[in-house]
Every structure is written in structure tokens, then in C-alpha cells.
Amino acid sequence: MRHATLRQLKVFETVARRLSFSRAAEELHLSQPAVSTQVKQLEDHAGLPLFEQLGKRIFLTPAGREMLRHSRAIINQFREAEESMAQLKGICGGTLNVSVISAGDYFFPHLLAEFNRRHEGIKLHLDVNNRQELLQKLADNLTDLAVMARPPLDMDVVAEPFAPHPYVIVARPDHPLAQQKRIPRSELLQQPFITRELGSDTWNSMQDVFGEDMDKLQVALEIRSTETIKQAVMAGMGLAFVSAYNINLELQVGNLVILDVENFPAMLNWYVVHRKDKQLPPVAQAFKGFLLEQGSQLIEAFTRFKVAPPSLGRRSKGARASKA
């Protein structure tokens, strides 16, 4: 059987289904002798007759019934393979495999939902990770796209900014600084802070913003969860440096306020990142284009935090993180 062909199996399956060489020939747009030849060749490979004729009718032999079962299974497997390849060539039916840093989990599902509405039939696979986990996924090629605030400098990746990432200082509404204007940076150094853990994207962004003053901050507590940090601020345990996109609900209900600090909001960017050598499937290419073209305005619409248009630079292959 190792020399049997898919064509022979398809012709045999049609004859077995129609129980007629002439009707099979008509369905396959072949001559009846061509159909008979294909079936005869398959019988030669099998070493057994697949049909028997009683009067003017043909019937499957026991070997023919067994061959029909295997033929249909093989034909279906080829059909599924063809469909899978077709899906990979287009957006519909593809799987979007994307990972996002934990600070983005407040708005990112809304971007996915909007993309999904525009491209019905795609499958979504989303992971929310801390920075170290996200970088490991990139290194191990376990995600197509990664969304983060700080692209790695020690990996050969393409990193393109698609939206501003404003950071603010928040406090509970009755904090002594809540009613002050143009609070100097030096005043913050006198206040206790609740921060994300060392090495997180938010911690590193905070270090970028505060520079040498970072060592002067009074860190009262380090917490791995942004949600818990907000609760700690609401409990009066101190101030916090957080993404402006993560506090929409707390601002609306009046549980937090944004302090009017000089040189804030601190403006960084959100990046969509993938390995330079990654062959992005069509659905990932489409989602990347969606983020670059519309990500910023959609995030702003959802979070209701309006920022000035950022200087994102040219969105080209040249806008990538280089090796350190």
C-alpha cells in the first residue's frame, strides 16, 4: 500500500459511495476507463479485490469496506491540513497568540475585543505576565507578539511604539497634597510610597522618571499587584506611581486623585514587540497593524485619560530595540 496515491483513494471512495463506475466518472469529470484504471491500480497495491459484481450491480468486498474506512480517514486528514494551511494564509480562522505585561491588563482586553469584532472567526490566546515571564516567552518563541512598556535591550527584537503610556502620582482624596498645585518633586521625597517590586516594568519606569532621586524615595511597601497598590493608597498607606490607564474606575468613584506634580504626567510609550527572526502569521501581522494605527485612540477612549499626541517616531523596521 505504500505506493498508493491520494488520487487513487479519492477515485475509489467516489466509486464506493456511488456504487457505480459511470456515476463516479461523471462526478469526477473523468472517463469511465480512467476510473476503472485508478481502482485497478489500488487493488493491485492492496493485493485484494475491492469490488465484486453481482448481475449489473457492484458491491464492496470485505477488503473494500476496510479500504473505504481508511480512505475516508486519509482524505479527511488531507482536507483538514489544507484548511489549516489556508487559515494560516489569511486572518479568518487564525489564532492570535499575544502576551501583555500585567500593567496593561486593564485596557488590553478591550483592544482584543475590538479587533475580534472586526475579524470574526479568529481565535484569541492571551497571557498576562510580569516582565520576567514575558521576556522568557519572547526568548523561547512562545508568543507571537508581546505588549510592554520597556522593550528588552539585550534581545534582537523589533519594538514599535503604538500608544503613549502616561504615569501619574496618586493619593487618597483627603491626603494633604491633594489640593495643592504644582507640587515640586522634592515634596514627594518626604512622602511614603507604595511601589511595584524591583525589576518590574513599573519599577523600572519609575526609576527612569525619578533618576537619582529614586534612592531618596521613602518606599514603605513593595507589592507585586497594581490592584493591591491602589487599595493600599486608598487605605492611606502612602502615594503611588501608577499608569494613568489603570485608575479609570477609582477616579470616577472618587477613591483616588491624581496629584498635580511638576513634570507629570510622565510620558513613556507602549510597545508591540516580536523577535526579529519571527515569521509572524497573518493574524498577528494584522493585529500589529491595528495597534499601530488605532491602539492609541482606542485606549484613550476606554480609559478617558486624554494625553497630548506622543512623539512616537517613525513606525518602521528601524524602530527596534538593539542589542545592549
Secondary structure, 3 states (H helix, E strand, C coil): CCCCCHHHHHHHHHHHHHCCHHHHHHHHCCCHHHHHHHHHHHHHHHCCCCEEEECCEEEECHHHHHHHHHHHHHHHHHHHHHHHHHHHHCCCCCEEEEEEEHHHCCCHHHHHHHHHHHCCCCEEEEEEECHHHHHHHHHCCCCCEEEECCCCCCCCEEEEEEEEEEEEEEECCCCCCCCCCCECHHHHCCCEEEECCCCCHHHHHHHHHHHHHHHHCEEEEECCCHHHHHHHHHCCCCEEEEEHHHCHHHHHHCCCEECCECCCCEEEEEEEEEECCCCCCHHHHHHHHHHHHHHHHHHHHHHCCCCCCCCCCCCCCCCCCCCC
